[in-house]
């Protein structure tokens, strides 16, 4: 027998190449599944807090900072809060269609922030606009609350 191996043994077989590719694809799918599960768990935790807890002092402070930073940059509007449209009772349809009853679809922290706007910010001349800020796969994604202090147009 020859001491040198035949050239065919140096190159992996077609089956070995297919198995290698399949193994890599399976590892990638597993990685994506773990990432998806992590995102879903984070969304569940966010949803639980959003629907059951009150707006924190830190969140109110952040909103104030966003407004002050926008004003310092000569802006008259700031995105002060966002949340998934699925957390509205109609999945954001009223907001997306600018229906007058959109505040009635709010829940949890969004409802609390809207109520605070009505009792505190609106009497001070602020305006609040709710709008869908992204459309993943063509569907309403997140709702954005924009606080506005522009002068009224004549």
Phi, psi and omega in degrees: 000148180281144179285334179280139176280148176296152181301331182296333181280345180282320181271133179297154179287165178300320178298318180295319178296316179298318179295322178297314179296314179300318179298317178295317179297319179295320178296319178295318178297319178297317178299314179296320178298318179294320178295318179297316179298320178296315178298318179296320178293318177298319179294319177300315180295316178299314181299315179301312179295317182301317186274338187244339183256163177270163175297131184275165175300321179298319179294318178296321178295319178297318178300316178299318179296319179299317179294313182295321177295318179297314180297321179296335178262022177060034177257155180249011182206148177216139170284113187253347180196146174215154182199158180297136180297338177298344179274000169273153182296339179245020181059028175090006182299314182297321178292315181298325181264008179052044179281144186297337181270013183307325180299333180292344182269355182283150178224165171055225183298326179297318178295317179298316179296320178297315179299321177295320177301312182299318185276333186245305189281318182299315178298340179269007175097004177279155174239150178237131176238132174250133180211155174282126187257353174204159184226074178295131181054031176080003182251150178305131181257262183261148173265137174245134172262120179250122175267133187232139178228025177293150176294150177293142179282143182279000000 
